[in-house]
Amino acid sequence: MHNKLFIMVLLILHGLVSNSCKKDGSAEIPEVFLSNAPAVVGEDVINSSVSLPVFLSGASDETVTLSYSTHDSTAEAGKNYTAVTSGTLTFNPGETVKTIIISILHDTVGKQDVYFKVKLGNPVNAALDNSEISVRIINVDFASLTWSDEFS
């Protein structure tokens, strides 16, 4: 998947992504995917957010839509991040990249880093490939607390 993402980024930057056809001449359905690189964001800023790029494997002549949502792991919606229960992304014809932005909530409680997931679903005019990503929220308060406890 790392190679696929790298190749897609290069193709997008050079404007070489285009529709492809199956052997029977019908248009191939593009794939929608998230990066499989870890997403990491610090909690140290009051109004921080994490931006997650969503890629379409090739420009489509059709409008592509899909849903996305957040899911608790060790992070809690409303406490560590702002939940999204029914977000929608729309790729207009020719577009190949969209961004999901999730707000991160700041607190002053010293705790370990926490995680939540973002999942894609319900694609229209596309297929899902890598449809889930884990987001790590680094708790700077915990790192500061640990540092001061060790050296005081």
N, C-alpha and C positions, 0 to 999 in steps of 0.2 A: 504494500500500500504506500510506503514511503516513496518508492520510485514512481508510482502512478501519480501521486500528488506533485512531485517535483516536475515530472513531464508535463502535467496539466498547467502548472504555473508558467513554465517556459512557453508552452503553446499559446496560452492566453496573452502573455506579454508580447509575443510576436504576432498576434492576430491570426494564428494559423489554425485555430479550432474551427471545425466546420462539421456539418452533418455528415454522417457516413451512411452507406446503404448496405443492406444485407445482400446476399447472393441473388435473391429473387427480385431485387430492385426496389423493395419497400424500404422506407426510412427506418433506421435503427433508433430505438428509443434511448435517449441519453440517460446516464446514471447521475443521481444526486448523491453527494457525499460530503462528510465533514473530514477535516484533517484527523489523522490518527496520532498526531503529535500532542503531547499533554498540554492542556490549557492551564495556566497558572496566573493568579492575580493576587495582589497584596490588599490587605484590608486596612492599610494605614491611612487612606484618604477618605474623608467623609462621603464624598459623592463619586466613588469609583465604580467602574463597570468592567466587564470582560466582553471583548468582541470576538465572535466565532465566525470565521468565514465558511460559507457553504458553497460548494462548487458543483457546477453542471458539467459533465464530461464532454459535452459538445454543444455548440450553439444550436438551438432548435427553431424551426419555423413556427412552432406552436407555443402558446403560453404554458409554462410549467408552474404548477402550484404544489405546495406541500405544507403540512402542519409541523409545528415543533412545540415541545413542552419541557419543563424542568421537573426533576425528580430528586427528592432528598436521598442522600447517602448518609454521611455523618453530619453534613450541613443541614440546617433547618430553614425552610422557606419562611420568610417573615422575620427571621432572627439573623441569618447570615447573608441572605440574598433575596431578591424580589422574585417570587414565583411567576412563571408563565404557564398557564394551564391550556391555552389554545391559541398560540401564535400562528401566523400564516406568512409564508414567503411566496412571492410571485416573481418568477423569471419571465420577463417579456421576451418576445422573439429576439434572438441574437445575444442576449445576456448570458453570462456564464459564472458570475460570482455575485453572491448576496451576503449580507452580514446579519447575524443575530447578536443583539446587545442585551446583556443581562446586568441589572444593577446589583452591586455588592453593598451590603449594609455594614456599617462600621459599629463596633462596640468596643468597650474598654475592658472587657473581661479577658484575663490571661488564660488562654486555652491552646491546645494543639491545633494544627492545621485541620481544616475540614474539607469535605468533598460533596459535590452534587453532580447530577448528570443532566445533559441536554439530549433529547431524543427527537429524531425526525420521523414522520409518518405520513400516511395517506397521500402518496404522490399521484399527481394527475399529469399524464403525458411524459412520465419519466419512471425510472426504477430506482430503488434505494440500493446503495452499496454500503458504505460505512455510515451507519445511521445513528451512532451514539458516541458521545464524548464525555469524559469525566473532567470536571473543572475543580482545581485545587485552590482553595482560598488560604493564603499564607497569613497567619495571625501574627502581626508584628508585636502586639502587646505581649504575647507569650514569649517571643524571642527576647524582648527587652526584659521581661521578668526573669527569665532564665539567666541572662547575662548578669543582671544586678545581684541575683542570689549567689552566683558562683564567685563573684569578685568583691563582695562586701565584707 
